[in-house]
Amino acid sequence: MNQLSGNNFCDAWLAGFYGKMPFESYLLLDRAARTLEGNVARGKKPWSPLRGIRPSCTAFPGIWNWDSAFHVMGVSRWNPELARDQIRIFLRLQQPSGLFPDVLFEDGRRMDRYGKPPVLPWAAAILERRSPDPEFRKLCVPAFRRNEAFWRNARGGERFGLFHYDAEGENPEHRFRDACYESGWDNSVRWDNGISSLFAIDLNCYMVLFYRAMRELDPDPLWESREAALVRAIEEQLWNEKDQCYEDRNFETGEFNGVITPASFMPLFIGTAPPDRAAAMAKIAEEHEMPGWPSVSYRDPKFDPEGYWRGRTWLNIAYFALKGLKNYGFDALADRGRETLLSWIRAVPGFICENYHPLSGRPVGAAHFRWSAAFVIEFLLNWTPELENNSSKLK
């Protein structure tokens, strides 16, 4: 049995890349991996003895749902047992409804009136591919089945065939706020005219990834049929022919919200967009001059470069969009965006930040941000088949 623990796992993993990639890329990989490894919450916590990774050591005193999934994606490359702990925490927190709560704070409080985008199964499948564990899989599958039933029954899938964000509670103002938090996009321009009646394009793509993960973790024809039905619904209902764009759509009025964000490119990331629609999305990216991939198009009248989810650049959603374009062969466009973002991160060698100013590239938000670090690793190692194959051999 391998006796390495803690940072030693990270050191051994990083050693495999030394001299095998450009030195500036190695330095960035080193910084990203140590950012992820370096913020395991110490001392007795509400999730003890499991080891939780906080989003940042400078803010966010707790464990967040989709942050944890992205942490799993990163840390599973060198420390799969630590990665499994991130998922185990939320399996223990699952509500009777099947919902995985948004947050468990260090003081014991929970935010459990709403969840977060359903990416935990996707992260678990990535982890299982890298480090299979039959007992862990047995733990995950029934919990993920209950969570899928929650999304289907409480968030529209059973009724509409497409999913929407929402939250518990009778107070309309609180319900709107909490539903925005469930989306992970908090104060996005996308939600200015409501959220609970919108089929969100990224949510439905995450559910496609959910079904694909279940096909790996829990072989059952049910998952393949639900995935296929959802892909058809996305293409039939969330493509705006007039705008030639994937957009969120109000299921009460049938109207598209007309907001272009990196979420619009999620069908490319999951690989379900027909070639002509992928080409139309690439044209939109060119026309909207998206080198910094802000959280809403630079051309949107509500674009605010200082706004939290109203303009700032977030590496997770930027990666999904750029990787989707890369996978469809729009190399120059995708590579240009990737290099822009990585140059911003290299320019501040002390830390990796929560988000970045979409015009200047300066860091904003919390420092030492873990999911940003995880996506730096993806940009470095999961960009081309050659990089992906080499990183697998060196792990």
KEKE-3310 file (N, C-alpha, C; in steps of 0.2 Angstrom, whole numbers, plus 5000, padded with zeros to 4 digits):
npx = (5004:5002:5011:5011:5006:4995:5003:5013:5008:5004:5017:5024:5016:5017:5031:5031:5029:5039:5051:5044:5036:5033:5042:5036:5023:5024:5027:5015:5006:5011:5008:4994:4990:4995:4988:4975:4978:4982:4972:4964:4953:4958:4958:4944:4929:4912:4910:4920:4926:4930:4939:4937:4938:4939:4933:4941:4956:4955:4942:4924:4920:4917:4910:4906:4894:4895:4907:4915:4913:4921:4933:4935:4937:4950:4959:4958:4967:4979:4977:4966:4958:4957:4949:4938:4933:4927:4915:4909:4906:4895:4886:4882:4875:4864:4847:4830:4822:4831:4839:4855:4862:4867:4877:4888:4892:4907:4903:4892:4880:4868:4864:4851:4839:4839:4849:4863:4871:4869:4882:4890:4888:4895:4908:4911:4911:4922:4932:4931:4935:4948:4953:4947:4934:4925:4917:4915:4908:4896:4891:4889:4879:4865:4862:4864:4854:4843:4845:4844:4830:4825:4828:4821:4808:4806:4811:4806:4809:4802:4789:4791:4801:4812:4824:4823:4829:4826:4819:4815:4802:4790:4790:4791:4802:4813:4813:4816:4829:4836:4834:4842:4855:4855:4858:4871:4875:4872:4870:4867:4864:4856:4846:4838:4825:4818:4819:4814:4805:4813:4820:4836:4850:4863:4860:4853:4862:4871:4863:4863:4876:4875:4867:4875:4886:4879:4877:4890:4892:4882:4876:4862:4849:4840:4846:4852:4842:4835:4845:4846:4833:4833:4843:4837:4827:4833:4839:4828:4820:4829:4836:4838:4832:4831:4841:4851:4857:4860:4850:4843:4826:4810:4797:4784:4780:4786:4796:4813:4827:4837:4850:4867:4880:4894:4887:4879:4887:4887:4881:4891:4902:4897:4895:4884:4879:4873:4884:4882:4876:4885:4895:4888:4888:4902:4903:4896:4904:4915:4910:4906:4917:4926:4938:4941:4931:4919:4907:4895:4890:4902:4895:4882:4870:4869:4881:4894:4910:4914:4905:4899:4893:4890:4899:4912:4926:4925:4934:4929:4916:4921:4931:4922:4916:4926:4933:4923:4922:4935:4934:4926:4933:4937:4950:4959:4951:4948:4960:4966:4957:4960:4974:4974:4967:4976:4987:4983:4983:4996:5002:5001:5010:5008:4996:4981:4965:4948:4940:4942:4945:4937:4942:4954:4961:4965:4966:4952:4940:4940:4956:4968:4959:4950:4942:4946:4959:4958:4953:4963:4972:4964:4964:4978:4981:4970:4966:4970:4970:4983:4989:4980:4982:4996:4996:4989:4998:5008:5003)
npy = (4994:5011:5023:5036:5053:5067:5082:5075:5066:5076:5081:5070:5068:5080:5079:5070:5078:5087:5094:5089:5097:5114:5126:5137:5133:5122:5128:5135:5124:5118:5129:5129:5116:5116:5126:5120:5108:5115:5120:5112:5111:5113:5105:5102:5100:5103:5093:5083:5066:5068:5076:5092:5103:5120:5134:5145:5151:5163:5168:5162:5152:5137:5122:5121:5116:5114:5119:5109:5098:5102:5103:5090:5085:5091:5087:5074:5069:5067:5063:5053:5048:5059:5067:5058:5061:5074:5071:5062:5070:5077:5067:5063:5074:5074:5078:5072:5074:5071:5081:5089:5099:5117:5123:5119:5126:5131:5134:5125:5129:5126:5128:5123:5125:5125:5119:5116:5118:5102:5094:5085:5070:5069:5073:5063:5052:5055:5054:5040:5035:5038:5032:5018:5012:5001:5000:5014:5017:5010:5017:5029:5028:5025:5037:5046:5042:5046:5060:5063:5060:5070:5081:5079:5078:5089:5100:5101:5091:5079:5084:5093:5089:5096:5106:5117:5130:5132:5136:5132:5138:5151:5165:5176:5185:5180:5167:5169:5175:5164:5154:5159:5158:5144:5141:5145:5156:5167:5184:5185:5193:5185:5181:5192:5195:5185:5168:5155:5151:5148:5138:5134:5134:5129:5121:5111:5105:5101:5091:5082:5078:5072:5061:5054:5051:5043:5032:5026:5024:5016:5005:5005:5004:5014:5027:5030:5032:5043:5052:5053:5058:5071:5077:5079:5087:5099:5103:5105:5115:5124:5131:5146:5151:5163:5171:5163:5155:5146:5148:5153:5149:5155:5145:5148:5158:5155:5163:5167:5173:5180:5183:5182:5172:5163:5151:5148:5141:5128:5116:5113:5110:5098:5091:5089:5098:5100:5101:5113:5122:5123:5130:5142:5146:5148:5159:5169:5170:5176:5188:5194:5197:5190:5188:5188:5181:5184:5184:5188:5193:5206:5215:5215:5226:5227:5223:5223:5226:5225:5218:5204:5191:5197:5201:5199:5188:5171:5156:5143:5143:5149:5139:5128:5134:5137:5125:5117:5124:5121:5107:5106:5110:5123:5130:5141:5151:5146:5143:5156:5162:5153:5156:5170:5170:5162:5170:5180:5175:5170:5183:5187:5181:5177:5171:5162:5168:5171:5176:5186:5203:5207:5215:5221:5210:5209:5202:5199:5197:5183:5178:5164:5154:5139:5132:5139:5136:5122:5122:5129:5118:5110:5118:5117:5103:5096:5099:5096:5081:5075:5082:5077:5063:5062:5067:5057:5047:5051:5052)
npz = (5000:4996:5006:5006:5011:5013:5009:5003:4993:4983:4980:4975:4964:4956:4954:4943:4932:4931:4920:4909:4903:4897:4907:4913:4913:4921:4933:4935:4936:4948:4957:4957:4961:4974:4979:4980:4988:4999:5008:5016:5029:5046:5062:5073:5065:5059:5050:5053:5056:5043:5029:5025:5011:5010:5001:5000:5010:5014:5015:5016:5026:5027:5019:5002:4990:4975:4973:4980:4972:4961:4967:4969:4956:4954:4964:4964:4956:4962:4975:4979:4990:4998:4989:4989:5002:5001:4994:5002:5013:5008:5005:5018:5022:5015:5011:5017:5005:4995:4991:4990:5001:5000:5008:5021:5036:5046:5058:5060:5055:5042:5024:5018:5011:4998:4984:4974:4957:4949:4950:4957:4955:4942:4946:4954:4945:4938:4947:4950:4938:4939:4951:4955:4967:4973:4985:4988:4977:4979:4990:4984:4974:4978:4984:4974:4966:4973:4973:4959:4958:4966:4958:4947:4952:4959:4952:4940:4929:4928:4925:4914:4906:4905:4916:4930:4941:4958:4975:4992:5002:5007:5006:4993:4989:4997:4991:4978:4979:4985:4975:4965:4972:4972:4958:4957:4951:4957:4957:4944:4927:4920:4928:4930:4927:4933:4939:4943:4934:4923:4911:4913:4903:4906:4918:4913:4904:4914:4919:4909:4910:4923:4920:4912:4920:4929:4921:4921:4935:4939:4930:4920:4909:4911:4913:4901:4893:4898:4897:4883:4880:4887:4880:4867:4871:4875:4863:4855:4862:4868:4860:4852:4837:4831:4837:4834:4844:4860:4874:4890:4894:4896:4904:4905:4897:4886:4880:4876:4886:4880:4885:4883:4888:4895:4899:4888:4880:4884:4878:4869:4877:4882:4871:4863:4854:4837:4822:4814:4823:4833:4826:4824:4837:4839:4830:4837:4848:4842:4836:4848:4854:4864:4873:4886:4892:4900:4913:4908:4891:4884:4876:4882:4888:4902:4907:4918:4923:4936:4943:4952:4947:4935:4926:4929:4926:4928:4931:4930:4922:4911:4907:4903:4892:4883:4882:4876:4863:4859:4858:4847:4837:4835:4836:4835:4841:4854:4859:4860:4870:4881:4883:4886:4898:4906:4905:4913:4926:4927:4929:4941:4953:4966:4970:4966:4960:4965:4955:4940:4933:4919:4909:4912:4918:4931:4947:4957:4970:4982:4988:4984:4979:4978:4968:4956:4955:4953:4940:4933:4932:4924:4912:4909:4908:4903:4890:4876:4867:4867:4878:4888:4887:4890:4903:4910:4909:4917:4930)
capx = (5000:5006:5011:5011:5000:4995:5007:5018:5005:5005:5024:5025:5012:5020:5037:5031:5028:5045:5055:5040:5031:5036:5043:5031:5017:5025:5026:5008:5003:5013:5004:4987:4990:4997:4982:4970:4980:4984:4966:4960:4951:4961:4954:4937:4924:4906:4911:4925:4933:4931:4943:4934:4942:4936:4934:4947:4958:4954:4935:4920:4922:4913:4911:4901:4892:4898:4914:4917:4914:4927:4939:4936:4940:4957:4963:4958:4973:4985:4975:4959:4955:4954:4943:4932:4930:4923:4909:4906:4903:4888:4882:4880:4871:4858:4840:4825:4819:4836:4843:4861:4862:4872:4883:4889:4897:4911:4899:4887:4874:4867:4860:4848:4833:4841:4855:4868:4871:4870:4889:4893:4889:4900:4914:4912:4913:4929:4936:4930:4939:4955:4954:4940:4933:4918:4913:4913:4903:4890:4889:4886:4874:4858:4862:4863:4848:4838:4846:4841:4823:4824:4828:4816:4801:4805:4814:4803:4811:4796:4783:4792:4807:4818:4825:4824:4832:4821:4821:4810:4800:4784:4792:4794:4809:4818:4813:4820:4836:4839:4835:4848:4860:4855:4861:4878:4877:4870:4866:4868:4860:4852:4840:4835:4817:4815:4823:4811:4802:4817:4824:4843:4854:4868:4858:4851:4868:4874:4859:4866:4882:4873:4865:4881:4889:4875:4878:4896:4892:4876:4874:4855:4846:4836:4850:4854:4835:4834:4850:4844:4827:4835:4847:4832:4823:4838:4840:4821:4817:4833:4840:4834:4833:4831:4847:4856:4861:4857:4848:4838:4819:4804:4793:4777:4779:4790:4801:4820:4829:4841:4856:4873:4885:4897:4883:4876:4891:4888:4880:4897:4906:4894:4896:4878:4877:4875:4890:4880:4874:4892:4898:4884:4890:4908:4903:4894:4910:4920:4906:4905:4924:4926:4944:4941:4926:4916:4900:4889:4894:4904:4890:4876:4869:4870:4888:4898:4916:4915:4899:4901:4892:4887:4904:4918:4928:4926:4937:4925:4912:4925:4934:4917:4914:4932:4934:4918:4924:4941:4932:4922:4938:4938:4956:4961:4947:4948:4967:4966:4954:4964:4980:4972:4966:4982:4992:4981:4985:5003:5004:5001:5012:5007:4990:4975:4960:4941:4938:4946:4942:4936:4945:4961:4963:4968:4962:4947:4937:4944:4962:4969:4953:4952:4940:4950:4965:4956:4952:4969:4974:4961:4967:4985:4982:4964:4965:4971:4971:4990:4990:4977:4986:5002:4995:4987:5004:5013:5000)
capy = (5000:5018:5026:5044:5056:5074:5085:5070:5064:5081:5082:5065:5069:5085:5077:5067:5083:5091:5093:5086:5102:5121:5127:5142:5129:5118:5133:5136:5118:5118:5133:5127:5110:5117:5129:5115:5104:5118:5123:5107:5114:5109:5105:5099:5104:5099:5087:5079:5066:5069:5082:5096:5108:5126:5137:5149:5152:5170:5169:5156:5147:5131:5118:5122:5110:5113:5120:5103:5094:5105:5101:5083:5085:5093:5084:5066:5067:5064:5061:5051:5048:5066:5068:5055:5064:5079:5069:5059:5075:5079:5061:5063:5079:5074:5079:5067:5075:5070:5087:5090:5106:5121:5124:5117:5131:5129:5135:5120:5131:5123:5131:5117:5126:5125:5115:5119:5114:5095:5091:5080:5064:5070:5073:5056:5048:5057:5051:5033:5033:5038:5028:5014:5010:4998:5002:5021:5017:5008:5022:5035:5026:5026:5044:5050:5041:5050:5066:5063:5060:5077:5086:5077:5079:5096:5105:5101:5086:5075:5088:5097:5086:5100:5107:5124:5131:5135:5135:5131:5144:5155:5172:5176:5188:5175:5161:5171:5175:5157:5150:5162:5155:5137:5141:5146:5162:5172:5190:5185:5196:5180:5181:5199:5194:5179:5162:5149:5149:5148:5132:5136:5130:5125:5116:5105:5102:5097:5085:5077:5075:5068:5054:5050:5048:5037:5026:5023:5022:5012:5003:5004:5007:5020:5033:5031:5034:5049:5057:5055:5062:5077:5080:5081:5093:5104:5105:5107:5120:5129:5134:5152:5151:5170:5173:5158:5154:5143:5153:5151:5150:5155:5140:5150:5163:5153:5168:5167:5179:5184:5184:5178:5170:5156:5145:5147:5136:5122:5111:5111:5106:5091:5087:5087:5103:5099:5105:5120:5126:5124:5135:5148:5148:5151:5165:5173:5172:5180:5194:5198:5198:5187:5186:5187:5176:5187:5180:5190:5196:5213:5219:5216:5233:5227:5221:5227:5222:5224:5214:5198:5187:5202:5203:5196:5182:5165:5151:5137:5143:5150:5133:5124:5137:5136:5118:5115:5126:5117:5100:5106:5111:5130:5130:5148:5155:5143:5144:5163:5163:5150:5160:5176:5168:5159:5175:5184:5171:5170:5189:5188:5174:5175:5167:5161:5171:5168:5178:5191:5208:5205:5220:5222:5204:5210:5198:5202:5192:5180:5175:5157:5151:5132:5129:5142:5132:5116:5124:5130:5112:5107:5121:5114:5096:5093:5104:5092:5073:5074:5083:5072:5056:5062:5068:5051:5042:5054:5053)
capz = (5000:4996:5012:5006:5014:5013:5003:4999:4987:4979:4978:4970:4957:4953:4951:4937:4927:4930:4914:4904:4901:4898:4914:4916:4914:4927:4939:4936:4939:4955:4961:4957:4965:4981:4981:4981:4993:5005:5012:5020:5035:5051:5068:5074:5061:5059:5045:5055:5054:5035:5028:5020:5007:5010:4994:5001:5016:5016:5015:5015:5032:5027:5013:4998:4986:4969:4974:4982:4966:4957:4971:4968:4950:4954:4969:4963:4951:4966:4982:4978:4997:5000:4985:4991:5008:4999:4992:5008:5017:5006:5006:5025:5023:5010:5014:5015:4998:4990:4990:4993:5003:4997:5012:5029:5038:5051:5065:5061:5051:5035:5020:5015:5008:4991:4983:4969:4951:4951:4947:4962:4952:4937:4949:4957:4940:4936:4953:4949:4933:4941:4956:4956:4973:4973:4991:4988:4972:4983:4994:4980:4969:4981:4986:4968:4963:4977:4971:4953:4959:4968:4952:4942:4955:4962:4948:4933:4925:4927:4922:4908:4902:4906:4923:4932:4948:4963:4982:4997:5006:5005:5005:4986:4989:4999:4987:4972:4981:4986:4969:4962:4975:4969:4952:4958:4947:4962:4955:4936:4923:4918:4933:4932:4926:4936:4938:4945:4928:4917:4909:4912:4898:4909:4922:4909:4902:4919:4920:4904:4913:4928:4918:4909:4926:4932:4917:4923:4941:4940:4924:4920:4903:4912:4912:4894:4890:4901:4894:4876:4880:4889:4874:4862:4874:4875:4856:4853:4866:4871:4854:4849:4830:4829:4839:4833:4851:4865:4879:4895:4891:4901:4902:4906:4892:4880:4878:4878:4890:4876:4888:4881:4894:4894:4899:4881:4876:4888:4874:4865:4881:4883:4864:4860:4849:4830:4820:4812:4829:4836:4822:4825:4843:4838:4827:4842:4852:4838:4836:4854:4856:4871:4875:4893:4894:4906:4915:4903:4886:4884:4873:4885:4891:4909:4908:4924:4924:4943:4945:4954:4941:4930:4921:4931:4923:4932:4927:4929:4916:4905:4904:4900:4886:4879:4880:4871:4857:4857:4856:4840:4832:4834:4839:4836:4846:4860:4862:4862:4876:4886:4884:4889:4905:4909:4906:4919:4932:4928:4930:4949:4955:4973:4972:4961:4963:4964:4948:4937:4930:4912:4904:4914:4920:4937:4951:4961:4974:4987:4985:4985:4978:4976:4961:4951:4955:4949:4932:4930:4931:4918:4906:4908:4907:4900:4884:4870:4868:4868:4885:4892:4887:4894:4910:4913:4910:4922:4936)
cpx = (5004:5005:5011:5005:5001:4999:5011:5015:5006:5012:5026:5022:5015:5027:5037:5030:5034:5049:5051:5036:5035:5037:5038:5024:5018:5024:5019:5004:5005:5009:4997:4986:4991:4991:4977:4972:4980:4978:4962:4959:4954:4956:4948:4932:4917:4906:4916:4922:4935:4935:4940:4939:4938:4937:4940:4949:4957:4946:4931:4922:4917:4914:4905:4900:4896:4905:4918:4918:4920:4933:4940:4939:4947:4961:4963:4964:4979:4983:4967:4955:4953:4949:4937:4928:4925:4916:4905:4903:4895:4883:4879:4875:4864:4851:4835:4822:4824:4840:4849:4861:4868:4878:4882:4894:4901:4908:4893:4881:4874:4863:4857:4840:4833:4848:4860:4868:4873:4877:4892:4894:4894:4907:4916:4914:4920:4934:4936:4935:4946:4957:4948:4940:4926:4914:4911:4908:4896:4887:4886:4880:4867:4857:4861:4857:4842:4839:4843:4833:4821:4823:4823:4809:4800:4808:4812:4804:4805:4790:4785:4797:4813:4818:4825:4827:4826:4823:4814:4808:4794:4785:4795:4801:4814:4819:4817:4827:4839:4839:4841:4854:4861:4859:4868:4880:4874:4866:4867:4863:4854:4845:4836:4827:4814:4820:4819:4807:4806:4820:4831:4847:4859:4866:4856:4856:4871:4870:4861:4872:4881:4871:4871:4885:4886:4876:4885:4896:4887:4873:4866:4852:4842:4840:4851:4847:4834:4839:4847:4837:4828:4839:4842:4828:4827:4838:4833:4819:4822:4838:4836:4836:4834:4838:4853:4861:4857:4856:4843:4831:4814:4799:4785:4776:4782:4795:4808:4822:4834:4848:4862:4878:4889:4893:4880:4880:4891:4886:4886:4901:4903:4894:4890:4875:4878:4880:4888:4878:4881:4895:4895:4887:4897:4908:4900:4900:4915:4916:4906:4912:4925:4932:4945:4936:4922:4909:4894:4893:4896:4898:4883:4875:4870:4877:4891:4904:4918:4910:4901:4900:4888:4893:4911:4920:4929:4929:4933:4920:4916:4928:4928:4916:4920:4934:4929:4920:4930:4939:4929:4927:4939:4944:4958:4958:4948:4955:4968:4963:4958:4970:4979:4971:4972:4987:4990:4983:4992:5006:5004:5003:5011:5001:4986:4969:4953:4939:4942:4942:4942:4939:4952:4965:4966:4963:4958:4944:4942:4951:4963:4963:4953:4949:4943:4956:4964:4955:4958:4972:4971:4963:4974:4985:4976:4962:4965:4971:4978:4991:4987:4980:4992:5001:4993:4993:5008:5010:5003)
cpy = (5006:5021:5033:5047:5063:5077:5081:5068:5069:5082:5076:5065:5074:5083:5074:5072:5087:5089:5090:5091:5109:5123:5132:5138:5125:5122:5134:5130:5117:5122:5131:5121:5111:5122:5125:5111:5108:5121:5117:5110:5110:5110:5102:5103:5100:5093:5082:5072:5067:5076:5086:5101:5114:5129:5142:5150:5159:5172:5162:5151:5141:5127:5119:5116:5109:5115:5113:5098:5096:5103:5094:5082:5086:5088:5076:5064:5065:5062:5059:5050:5054:5068:5065:5058:5070:5077:5066:5064:5076:5073:5061:5068:5079:5074:5073:5068:5073:5075:5087:5097:5110:5122:5121:5122:5128:5129:5130:5122:5127:5128:5125:5119:5126:5121:5119:5115:5107:5092:5086:5073:5064:5070:5066:5051:5049:5053:5043:5031:5033:5033:5024:5012:5007:5000:5009:5021:5015:5013:5028:5033:5027:5033:5048:5048:5045:5057:5068:5064:5067:5082:5085:5079:5086:5102:5104:5096:5082:5078:5091:5093:5090:5103:5115:5124:5134:5134:5134:5138:5148:5162:5173:5180:5183:5169:5163:5172:5168:5153:5153:5159:5147:5137:5142:5152:5168:5178:5191:5189:5191:5180:5187:5199:5188:5173:5156:5147:5149:5141:5135:5131:5126:5120:5110:5101:5098:5091:5080:5073:5070:5061:5050:5047:5042:5031:5023:5020:5016:5010:5001:5008:5014:5027:5035:5034:5041:5054:5058:5059:5070:5081:5083:5087:5099:5107:5108:5113:5126:5132:5140:5152:5158:5172:5169:5156:5150:5148:5150:5153:5150:5150:5142:5154:5160:5157:5166:5173:5183:5186:5179:5177:5164:5150:5143:5142:5129:5116:5109:5108:5099:5087:5086:5092:5100:5103:5112:5124:5128:5130:5142:5151:5151:5158:5170:5175:5177:5187:5198:5199:5196:5185:5184:5183:5178:5183:5183:5194:5204:5217:5219:5223:5233:5224:5226:5223:5221:5220:5207:5192:5191:5205:5200:5190:5176:5159:5145:5137:5145:5144:5129:5127:5135:5129:5115:5118:5122:5110:5100:5109:5119:5132:5137:5152:5152:5144:5151:5164:5160:5154:5166:5175:5166:5165:5180:5181:5171:5177:5191:5182:5172:5171:5166:5164:5168:5170:5184:5197:5207:5209:5220:5215:5204:5205:5201:5196:5189:5177:5167:5153:5144:5130:5133:5138:5125:5117:5126:5123:5109:5111:5119:5107:5092:5098:5100:5085:5072:5076:5079:5066:5057:5063:5062:5046:5044:5054:5048)
cpz = (5000:5003:5012:5009:5013:5007:4999:4993:4981:4976:4973:4964:4953:4950:4944:4931:4926:4924:4909:4901:4901:4905:4917:4917:4920:4933:4941:4939:4946:4959:4962:4961:4972:4984:4984:4987:5000:5009:5015:5027:5041:5057:5068:5070:5061:5054:5047:5057:5047:5035:5023:5017:5007:5003:4995:5008:5019:5017:5015:5020:5032:5020:5009:4993:4980:4969:4976:4976:4962:4960:4970:4961:4950:4958:4968:4959:4956:4973:4982:4985:4999:4996:4987:4997:5006:4997:4998:5012:5015:5006:5013:5026:5019:5014:5013:5008:4993:4989:4993:4995:5000:5001:5019:5031:5044:5058:5065:5057:5044:5031:5016:5012:5000:4990:4979:4963:4952:4948:4951:4958:4946:4940:4952:4951:4938:4941:4952:4944:4935:4946:4958:4964:4974:4979:4991:4983:4975:4987:4990:4977:4972:4982:4979:4965:4967:4974:4964:4953:4961:4962:4948:4945:4957:4958:4941:4928:4923:4923:4915:4903:4902:4913:4924:4939:4952:4970:4986:5000:5003:5003:4998:4985:4991:4994:4980:4974:4982:4980:4965:4965:4973:4963:4952:4955:4951:4959:4947:4933:4920:4922:4934:4931:4929:4935:4939:4939:4922:4917:4908:4908:4902:4914:4918:4906:4908:4921:4915:4907:4919:4926:4915:4915:4929:4928:4919:4930:4943:4934:4924:4914:4904:4911:4905:4891:4892:4898:4887:4876:4882:4883:4869:4865:4873:4867:4853:4856:4868:4866:4851:4842:4828:4831:4837:4839:4856:4871:4884:4892:4896:4899:4903:4900:4885:4877:4880:4881:4886:4879:4886:4886:4892:4895:4893:4878:4879:4883:4870:4870:4882:4876:4861:4854:4842:4827:4818:4818:4833:4832:4823:4832:4843:4835:4832:4846:4848:4838:4842:4857:4863:4873:4882:4896:4900:4907:4912:4897:4887:4881:4877:4889:4899:4911:4913:4925:4932:4946:4947:4949:4936:4926:4923:4927:4929:4928:4926:4923:4910:4902:4901:4893:4881:4877:4875:4864:4854:4854:4849:4835:4830:4838:4841:4841:4853:4863:4864:4868:4882:4888:4887:4896:4909:4910:4912:4925:4933:4930:4937:4952:4962:4975:4966:4964:4962:4957:4946:4933:4922:4907:4906:4916:4927:4942:4956:4965:4979:4984:4987:4984:4974:4969:4955:4950:4951:4942:4929:4928:4925:4912:4904:4906:4903:4894:4877:4871:4870:4876:4890:4893:4891:4901:4914:4914:4915:4929:4941)
residu = (MET:ASN:GLN:LEU:SER:GLY:ASN:ASN:PHE:CYS:ASP:ALA:TRP:LEU:ALA:GLY:PHE:TYR:GLY:LYS:MET:PRO:PHE:GLU:SER:TYR:LEU:LEU:LEU:ASP:ARG:ALA:ALA:ARG:THR:LEU:GLU:GLY:ASN:VAL:ALA:ARG:GLY:LYS:LYS:PRO:TRP:SER:PRO:LEU:ARG:GLY:ILE:ARG:PRO:SER:CYS:THR:ALA:PHE:PRO:GLY:ILE:TRP:ASN:TRP:ASP:SER:ALA:PHE:HIS:VAL:MET:GLY:VAL:SER:ARG:TRP:ASN:PRO:GLU:LEU:ALA:ARG:ASP:GLN:ILE:ARG:ILE:PHE:LEU:ARG:LEU:GLN:GLN:PRO:SER:GLY:LEU:PHE:PRO:ASP:VAL:LEU:PHE:GLU:ASP:GLY:ARG:ARG:MET:ASP:ARG:TYR:GLY:LYS:PRO:PRO:VAL:LEU:PRO:TRP:ALA:ALA:ALA:ILE:LEU:GLU:ARG:ARG:SER:PRO:ASP:PRO:GLU:PHE:ARG:LYS:LEU:CYS:VAL:PRO:ALA:PHE:ARG:ARG:ASN:GLU:ALA:PHE:TRP:ARG:ASN:ALA:ARG:GLY:GLY:GLU:ARG:PHE:GLY:LEU:PHE:HIS:TYR:ASP:ALA:GLU:GLY:GLU:ASN:PRO:GLU:HIS:ARG:PHE:ARG:ASP:ALA:CYS:TYR:GLU:SER:GLY:TRP:ASP:ASN:SER:VAL:ARG:TRP:ASP:ASN:GLY:ILE:SER:SER:LEU:PHE:ALA:ILE:ASP:LEU:ASN:CYS:TYR:MET:VAL:LEU:PHE:TYR:ARG:ALA:MET:ARG:GLU:LEU:ASP:PRO:ASP:PRO:LEU:TRP:GLU:SER:ARG:GLU:ALA:ALA:LEU:VAL:ARG:ALA:ILE:GLU:GLU:GLN:LEU:TRP:ASN:GLU:LYS:ASP:GLN:CYS:TYR:GLU:ASP:ARG:ASN:PHE:GLU:THR:GLY:GLU:PHE:ASN:GLY:VAL:ILE:THR:PRO:ALA:SER:PHE:MET:PRO:LEU:PHE:ILE:GLY:THR:ALA:PRO:PRO:ASP:ARG:ALA:ALA:ALA:MET:ALA:LYS:ILE:ALA:GLU:GLU:HIS:GLU:MET:PRO:GLY:TRP:PRO:SER:VAL:SER:TYR:ARG:ASP:PRO:LYS:PHE:ASP:PRO:GLU:GLY:TYR:TRP:ARG:GLY:ARG:THR:TRP:LEU:ASN:ILE:ALA:TYR:PHE:ALA:LEU:LYS:GLY:LEU:LYS:ASN:TYR:GLY:PHE:ASP:ALA:LEU:ALA:ASP:ARG:GLY:ARG:GLU:THR:LEU:LEU:SER:TRP:ILE:ARG:ALA:VAL:PRO:GLY:PHE:ILE:CYS:GLU:ASN:TYR:HIS:PRO:LEU:SER:GLY:ARG:PRO:VAL:GLY:ALA:ALA:HIS:PHE:ARG:TRP:SER:ALA:ALA:PHE:VAL:ILE:GLU:PHE:LEU:LEU:ASN:TRP:THR:PRO:GLU:LEU:GLU:ASN:ASN:SER:SER:LYS:LEU:LYS)
# end
